[in-house]
């Protein structure tokens, strides 16, 4: 009986530790990310939307992995990435749109 308890504890404790760790902050260095300015505004993205998108990008996307420079992917790629990754966050569709505007520089 004691052997079974040790076996169960030996298996359950590591699993609980892994689950409780969840996503870890992967990208805390935001220095490579652009900070939107008035020059970045477009017909489809205001400065406020770009700024809000940046905050949401940092707060949500950086929880599980490092940050990708927005210029690393084109608009089509970012749209696809955001569609698949948004489901893994608690972001609303409006928030996802703001992040998409930020990473695509409002294009």
C-alpha positions, 0 to 999 in steps of 0.5 A, a space after each residue: 500500500 505504501 508503495 502505491 502511495 509513493 507511486 501516486 505522489 511521485 506521479 501526481 506532484 510533477 504533473 501538478 507542478 507543470 499544470 500550475 506553472 502554466 504559460 510563463 512570461 517568455 518575452 519581457 524585453 519589449 525594446 525591439 517592439 515599435 512604439 506607435 506614433 502619429 506617423 504610424 496612423 493609417 486610414 484603418 488604424 488610429 494612434 490610440 488603437 495602435 497603442 492599445 494593440 501594443 499593450 494587448 500584444 505585450 500583455 497577452 502574447 508575451 505570456 507564453 512565448 517571446 515577442 515577434 517583431 511586427 515586421 517579421 511577418 506580412 499582413 496576411 501572415 499576421 492575420 492567420 497567426 492572430 486567428 489561430 492564437 486568439 483562441 488560446 487567449 481570453 481576448 475578445 474579438 475587438 481586442 484581437 482586432 487591436 492587436 492585429 492592427 498593431 502587428 500589421 502597423 494598421 495596414 
